[in-house]
Structures are given as structure tokens and as C-alpha cells.
């Protein structure tokens, strides 16, 4: 299993906050690459794996994750994490927007969204 990218999920208050972030991070070369209303992701055009997401609340899961880790094999990651005894916060799920993911709590209490694109 290989990590493809790590993306911080920054809590956002809403649409107006998202627009402010889009403008500010645009000054640093970021552009919007995804927007589902409740989550907006920005990335620089020349380095698409360098991303930052702004999220009001995860609309499909019981908690909002603190960061996302994209892996090339989410099923292997899930099996490895479950075998370790770590707390699964949200089970392995195929989401309608094209990702397969689960949430796990790290030793510091942060919720990590582990995903692969389908």
C-alpha cells in the first residue's frame, strides 16, 4: 500500500468562509479543484497532489475528519488498521461521489479519513 497524498481538512463556517479562503489561497497559487458545497478543495495547477480542503461538516459521516490520507489500496489499509485494534469511527464505505473510504482515530484523538478514488 502506498500513500498518494495527505490533505488537511480545515473547518469552515460556510459558503462565505469558503469564498474568502478561495480568494486568499488563490494569492498563493491555489485553484478550486472540487466543490460539493460542504467541502471545497484547492490545489496549485502544477502540483495537484498538494491540496487543502475546507469543510463545514462531512455530509455522509458521523464526524468531520481532521485530515485525509489517499492510499492506492484502501481495502488493505482498512484490514491493517482493523487488525491493529485502532478505533474505526466510520466503516469502509463506497461514497456516491467516487471514493471508497473509512475513518480511524489516531493516538492523539484526531479523525483520519483514509480513502481511494474508485
WOSULUR-V47732 format. One record per run of one state. SS is the DSSP state (2 for helix, 1 for strand, 0 for the rest). FROM is the first residue (numbers start at 0). LEN is the number of residues. Records with the same first field share a line. If there is no record, write none. Layout:
SS->FROM-LEN  FROM-LEN
This chain:
0->0-2  11-3  26-3  35-3  44-2  55-11  71-2  84-3  94-4  105-5  117-1
1->2-9  29-6  38-6  46-9  66-5  87-7  98-7  110-7
2->14-12  73-11
